[in-house]
Amino acid sequence: MRDMVKYVAAFFIVVFVGLGTVWVFTTFVFDPSHDSASSKGKPKTGLARTVQLNPLLAENAFPNLNRIIKANKGNPAKMQEQISIAYRSLPLLETMPSHGAVIMNNTEGAISGLLIVDATNTPGFNTLVTLTGRDHDKFGNIRKIITMVEGGRVLEIPVPKNEYNIEFASGGAWFGSRILFGPLTDRLAFDGAFVFDDKNLAYQLTIYPKEGADFQIGTVRLKSIPKHDRTIKEKIGQFKETPEGN
């Protein structure tokens, strides 16, 4: 009887060891898309949080501004005229930067990854995306990439190796680089810094509108893209081959 128990125990030990060996080989050796927890860390996912709502956002401060912008979309001259009549304290509108226009970029170094901004859910307004690095350029300015993303489109932003904080500002009318989309500017940001390096090639951010509000972001969802994604690697390679990474 004891010999039988020994044989049964030995059999199950062999089976479990064999299954464990197969799992290790199929997961870590034969599957190149899998990274160990120690090398990859936890995947980046989450939602952006509201970091600043302009104190002038209240309807009692500019009760008709949103209505004027909405009613005159596509007619900047008429929009400017009505805004000037209703609110003489506001500066003149400026031409909205085009999709992919770079407002500022004092980063340097080889392109390490992509920030993919999906704004297809917000066709009525544009979003200014700001990546802020952790170091400074030779003039003492913090390194930044600031780019405009047109509502209804997707933009791939090439990013040099570094850690960046990511922030967004959105709106329907452009008042210039100082006050952005004016008193109705909506701003959100992600907590923490995002690393762009050999292990973190790309992040995709999807923008959703705020329910019941015009020209405002409701949420921005984030997901990291695995470093073995061939499409991303090819796109990064194409950016590296261009003279300025543009």
C-alpha positions as CSV (number, residue, x, y, z in Angstrom):
1,M,0.0,0.0,0.0
2,R,2.8,2.4,0.9
3,D,4.6,1.6,-2.4
4,M,1.4,2.4,-4.3
5,V,1.1,5.8,-2.5
6,K,4.7,6.6,-3.4
7,Y,4.2,5.7,-7.0
8,V,1.0,7.9,-7.2
9,A,2.8,10.8,-5.6
10,A,5.8,10.5,-7.8
11,F,3.5,10.4,-10.9
12,F,1.7,13.6,-9.9
13,I,5.0,15.3,-9.2
14,V,6.3,14.4,-12.6
15,V,3.1,15.6,-14.3
16,F,3.2,19.0,-12.4
17,V,6.9,19.5,-13.2
18,G,6.3,18.7,-16.8
19,L,3.3,21.1,-17.1
20,G,5.3,23.8,-15.4
21,T,8.3,23.3,-17.8
22,V,6.0,23.5,-20.8
23,W,4.3,26.7,-19.5
24,V,7.7,28.4,-18.9
25,F,9.0,27.6,-22.4
26,T,5.8,28.5,-24.2
27,T,5.3,31.7,-22.3
28,F,8.8,33.1,-22.0
29,V,10.8,31.4,-24.8
30,F,8.4,30.7,-27.7
31,D,6.2,33.7,-27.3
32,P,8.3,36.8,-28.2
33,S,5.5,39.2,-27.4
34,H,5.6,38.3,-23.7
35,D,7.8,40.3,-21.3
36,S,8.6,39.3,-17.7
37,A,7.1,41.4,-15.0
38,S,10.5,42.5,-13.9
39,S,11.5,43.8,-17.3
40,K,8.2,45.3,-18.4
41,G,6.5,46.4,-15.2
42,K,2.8,47.0,-14.9
43,P,1.2,48.1,-18.1
44,K,0.2,51.8,-18.2
45,T,-3.6,52.2,-18.3
46,G,-6.0,54.8,-16.9
47,L,-7.9,58.0,-17.1
48,A,-6.7,61.6,-17.2
49,R,-7.8,63.8,-14.3
50,T,-9.0,67.4,-14.4
51,V,-6.1,69.6,-13.4
52,Q,-7.5,73.1,-13.9
53,L,-10.8,74.4,-14.9
54,N,-10.5,78.1,-15.7
55,P,-12.3,80.0,-12.9
56,L,-14.0,82.0,-15.6
57,L,-15.6,78.8,-16.9
58,A,-18.8,79.6,-15.0
59,E,-21.7,80.5,-17.3
60,N,-22.5,83.6,-15.3
61,A,-19.0,85.1,-16.3
62,F,-19.4,84.5,-20.1
63,P,-22.9,83.2,-20.5
64,N,-23.1,83.6,-24.3
65,L,-19.5,82.7,-25.3
66,N,-20.1,79.0,-25.9
67,R,-23.3,79.8,-27.9
68,I,-21.5,82.3,-30.1
69,I,-18.7,79.8,-30.8
70,K,-21.1,77.0,-31.6
71,A,-23.3,79.2,-33.8
72,N,-20.4,80.5,-35.9
73,K,-18.2,77.5,-36.3
74,G,-16.6,77.8,-39.8
75,N,-17.1,81.6,-39.9
76,P,-14.2,83.1,-37.8
77,A,-14.9,86.7,-38.9
78,K,-18.5,86.6,-37.7
79,M,-17.5,84.8,-34.5
80,Q,-14.9,87.5,-33.8
81,E,-17.4,90.2,-34.4
82,Q,-20.0,88.8,-32.0
83,I,-17.4,88.0,-29.3
84,S,-16.1,91.5,-29.5
85,I,-19.6,93.0,-29.1
86,A,-20.5,90.7,-26.3
87,Y,-17.1,90.7,-24.4
88,R,-14.8,93.6,-25.1
89,S,-12.3,92.4,-22.5
90,L,-11.4,89.3,-24.5
91,P,-8.5,89.4,-26.9
92,L,-8.9,88.9,-30.6
93,L,-9.2,85.4,-32.0
94,E,-6.2,84.0,-33.8
95,T,-6.0,81.5,-36.6
96,M,-6.4,78.0,-35.2
97,P,-3.1,76.0,-35.7
98,S,-3.6,73.2,-38.2
99,H,-3.6,69.5,-37.4
100,G,-0.2,68.4,-36.3
101,A,1.1,72.0,-36.0
102,V,4.1,72.1,-33.6
103,I,3.7,75.1,-31.2
104,M,6.9,74.2,-29.4
105,N,9.5,71.5,-29.5
106,N,12.9,72.0,-27.8
107,T,13.6,68.3,-27.2
108,E,16.6,66.7,-28.8
109,G,17.9,63.2,-29.4
110,A,16.8,60.2,-31.5
111,I,13.1,59.4,-31.8
112,S,12.4,56.7,-29.2
113,G,8.6,56.3,-29.4
114,L,5.2,57.6,-30.5
115,L,2.4,59.3,-28.6
116,I,-0.8,58.4,-30.6
117,V,-3.6,60.8,-29.9
118,D,-7.0,59.6,-31.1
119,A,-9.5,62.5,-31.3
120,T,-12.0,60.9,-33.6
121,N,-14.6,61.2,-30.9
122,T,-14.4,65.0,-30.7
123,P,-15.0,66.3,-34.2
124,G,-16.3,69.7,-33.1
125,F,-13.2,71.0,-31.4
126,N,-9.4,70.8,-31.2
127,T,-7.0,69.7,-28.4
128,L,-3.6,71.0,-27.6
129,V,-1.3,68.2,-26.3
130,T,1.7,69.1,-24.1
131,L,4.5,66.7,-23.2
132,T,6.8,68.1,-20.5
133,G,10.2,66.4,-20.0
134,R,12.2,66.1,-16.8
135,D,15.3,68.1,-17.9
136,H,16.2,71.5,-19.5
137,D,17.7,72.7,-22.7
138,K,20.9,74.7,-23.0
139,F,18.9,77.9,-22.4
140,G,17.5,76.6,-19.1
141,N,14.0,76.0,-20.5
142,I,12.1,72.8,-19.6
143,R,11.9,70.5,-22.6
144,K,8.5,70.4,-24.1
145,I,6.5,69.2,-27.1
146,I,3.3,71.1,-27.7
147,T,1.2,70.0,-30.7
148,M,-2.4,70.7,-31.9
149,V,-4.7,67.8,-32.7
150,E,-7.7,68.5,-34.8
151,G,-11.0,67.1,-33.6
152,G,-12.1,64.0,-35.6
153,R,-8.5,63.0,-36.5
154,V,-5.6,60.9,-35.2
155,L,-2.1,62.3,-34.7
156,E,1.1,60.3,-34.2
157,I,3.7,62.5,-32.3
158,P,7.3,61.3,-32.5
159,V,9.0,61.5,-29.0
160,P,12.7,61.4,-28.1
161,K,13.8,59.2,-25.2
162,N,12.8,60.8,-21.9
163,E,10.2,60.8,-19.2
164,Y,7.2,63.1,-19.9
165,N,4.2,64.4,-18.1
166,I,1.2,64.6,-20.5
167,E,-1.5,67.4,-20.4
168,F,-4.4,68.4,-22.6
169,A,-6.2,71.6,-23.3
170,S,-9.3,71.8,-25.5
171,G,-11.8,74.3,-26.9
172,G,-13.7,75.5,-29.9
173,A,-12.0,78.9,-30.6
174,W,-8.3,79.8,-30.5
175,F,-7.3,83.0,-28.6
176,G,-3.6,82.4,-28.9
177,S,-0.8,80.7,-27.0
178,R,-1.3,82.8,-23.9
179,I,-4.9,82.0,-23.0
180,L,-5.3,79.1,-25.5
181,F,-9.0,78.5,-26.1
182,G,-10.0,81.5,-23.9
183,P,-12.0,81.4,-20.7
184,L,-13.7,78.2,-21.7
185,T,-10.4,76.2,-21.9
186,D,-10.8,72.8,-20.4
187,R,-7.6,71.1,-19.1
188,L,-6.8,67.6,-18.1
189,A,-3.6,65.6,-17.3
190,F,-2.3,62.2,-16.4
191,D,-0.8,61.5,-13.0
192,G,2.9,60.6,-13.1
193,A,5.5,60.6,-15.9
194,F,5.5,58.3,-18.9
195,V,8.8,56.8,-20.1
196,F,9.6,56.6,-23.8
197,D,12.5,54.2,-24.2
198,D,13.3,50.7,-25.6
199,K,10.8,49.1,-23.3
200,N,8.0,51.7,-23.7
201,L,7.7,52.5,-27.4
202,A,4.3,54.0,-27.6
203,Y,1.1,55.1,-25.8
204,Q,-2.3,55.5,-27.3
205,L,-4.6,58.2,-25.9
206,T,-8.3,58.3,-26.8
207,I,-10.2,61.5,-26.2
208,Y,-13.9,61.5,-25.3
209,P,-16.2,64.6,-25.2
210,K,-17.9,65.7,-22.0
211,E,-21.5,64.7,-22.1
212,G,-23.9,67.7,-22.3
213,A,-21.1,70.2,-22.9
214,D,-19.7,71.9,-26.0
215,F,-16.0,71.8,-26.8
216,Q,-15.0,70.1,-23.5
217,I,-13.1,66.9,-22.9
218,G,-14.9,64.4,-20.7
219,T,-12.2,61.7,-20.4
220,V,-8.9,60.7,-21.9
221,R,-8.2,57.0,-21.8
222,L,-4.7,55.6,-22.0
223,K,-3.2,52.3,-23.0
224,S,0.4,51.3,-23.5
225,I,1.4,49.5,-26.7
226,P,3.7,46.5,-26.4
227,K,7.3,47.0,-27.4
228,H,7.1,44.1,-29.9
229,D,4.4,45.8,-32.0
230,R,5.9,45.7,-35.5
231,T,3.8,48.5,-36.9
232,I,5.0,50.9,-34.2
233,K,8.6,49.9,-34.7
234,E,8.3,50.5,-38.4
235,K,6.7,54.0,-37.9
236,I,9.5,54.9,-35.4
237,G,12.0,53.8,-38.0
238,Q,10.4,56.0,-40.6
239,F,10.6,59.1,-38.3
240,K,14.2,58.3,-37.6
241,E,15.0,58.3,-41.3
242,T,13.6,61.8,-41.9
243,P,16.0,64.8,-41.5
244,E,14.3,66.4,-38.5
245,G,12.2,63.5,-37.4
246,N,9.2,65.2,-39.0
